[in-house]
Each structure stands twice: as C-alpha cells, then as structure tokens.
Amino acid sequence: MEFAVTLQQQAMNKPCLGAYLVKSSGLGFESPRRKLDSCRMVKTRVQASKIRRERRPQNNDGDYYVDNGCIDCDTCRWMAPRTFKRIDERSAVYSQPNSAEERLKALQALISCPTASIHTESPPDISQVQMLFPLPLDEKSLSGVYLCGYHSDKSHGATAYFIVHPKGNILVGSPRYSECLAHNLEGLGGARYMFLTHSDDVPDHARWAKRLQCDRILHMREVKLPTADVELILEGQGPWSIFSDFDLIFTPGHTESQGKSGAYNAYYSWIFSGFYRVMVRD
C-alpha cells in the first residue's frame, strides 16, 4: 500500500510538528494544537493509571498490599480471608500473611484478582502457584469440582468453575483467559461443554471455546451480539439435563427483562451461578 506525507513536510524536507502518514488517496495534516491536546490526554491517562496503582493507606504495613484500582469484587477476601478484609468499601490487607499456607492463599488471590490490584513490595515467584490452578474445592466432599481462579474485570470478578465428569467435563462461567490455566484444564481432560450462566459473565468465552474445542451453552434471553455464535441455546423455563446427574436451572436475573441461568449439579447438590456456589439440602 502506498503512503504519502503531508505537503508541509515535503516542502520543508524535514519532519514537521503534527505531520503524519496518510493513504495515497488523500493528504492530511494534524495541527500542532491537536497534537498537544493528544499529549495532554495521554499524560492524564498515565497519571490516572498511576493513582490507581498507588497503595491504599488502609493496608497493613508490610509486603502485601492492595492498590486503588480495587473494584470491591470480594475475590481476595474469600480466597484468603486471613489476609484481606473490606475496609472503606474496598479490599485491603489487614494482616500480613505469616505462614506458608497464608502466603500461598494470598498469592492465589493475587493471581485471581480481576484488576491485578494485589501487589508485593518484593516480586514474588508465582510460577509454581500458577500451576496449582484450577484449585480443588473440596477433594473429600466435592471430588472433581475445581475453582478456576483468573477472575476478569469484564465480569466484575465473577467466579468460574471446572467440573470433571465421566461423560465430558464442564466449564461453568468464563474465567480470564490464561495459557497456563488452559494447559492445566487440558491436563484434566479439557471440556465438552462451557455453560455461560448469563450475559454479564462471558469474558474471553470465544477464546476458551476455540482452545478447548467445547460447545457453549447459553439461554436465549441472554444471547447478545458478543455471544450470537454460541453452539447450544436454551429455550423456555427448563430445567434441562446435560447428563442424568447434571441439570441446568433457569432463574430470574438482574432485572425482570433479563434472564439469568444457574448450573445445578444434582449429584453434588450444589448450584453454580456467576458469583456463588450454594449447597442445596434435601
């Protein structure tokens, strides 16, 4: 493709302030004022980003801390409750992790944080911690059910689960895409289905479906433009059975006009939605 520089630059035979390359079909000139305005905008974004990454004063003194970019999604507080706590409407470190177990859970929360708002003063080695995901929920009472971690800011930190099933594994929700997590899920046998609980919790769903070669399931009331190509669309009120011991239940969503689905595993007696897992007692 041919390009041409602005007439002003050609005449002076040297770069001019605001000159830029344009397609040969037309010439253009970006004024110095517009260039300066763009610089101010970039500077403002950098300053805003710097403020977001500053350590919250509510943090306990020590190595671990939460920055101002926290969106109060609660992820770190239930993953590492001995370290993180809600203070002034956002998360903060209220007790520095002391034991090996506490440090491990804090690093798992660091990896899972959707806004990368958890930091350490000294750079940690997280490679070994990354290999632990997905995390078993309870190997005794819930064998084969895993927490994916890698929450996404695009879904306000919604939780995704991975369920190992003899007839085909199921990914419930859509975590933030990670090559490491994808590799580990493939090590567990990959996924046959990816159940999207509702339209808010679909970040990176296309990348996951392509990588794992799985069929995505979503209720028709939740299908939007980004999910128009899902493979399996649910209709009506359900419930729908994927397997004899795994049902999908449709429940009301955030508004009357917006539906929201939850996956229900009858064998384990647990309900999985975009944010919670709830045990159902007979």
Secondary structure, 3 states (H helix, E strand, C coil): CCEECCHHHHHHCCCCCCCCCEECCCCCCCCHHHHHHHHHHHHHHHHHHHHHCCECCCCCCCCEEEECCCCCCCHHHHHCCCCEEEECCEEEECCCCCCHHHHHHHHHHHHHCCCCCEEECCCCCCHHHHCCCCEEEECCCEEEEEECCCCCHHHCCCCCEEECCCCCCEEECCCCCCHHHHHHHHHCCCCCEEECCCCCCCCCHHHHHHHHCCEEEEEHHHCCHHHCCCCEEECCCCCEEEECCEEEEEEEEEECCEEEEEEEECCCCEEECCCCEEECCC
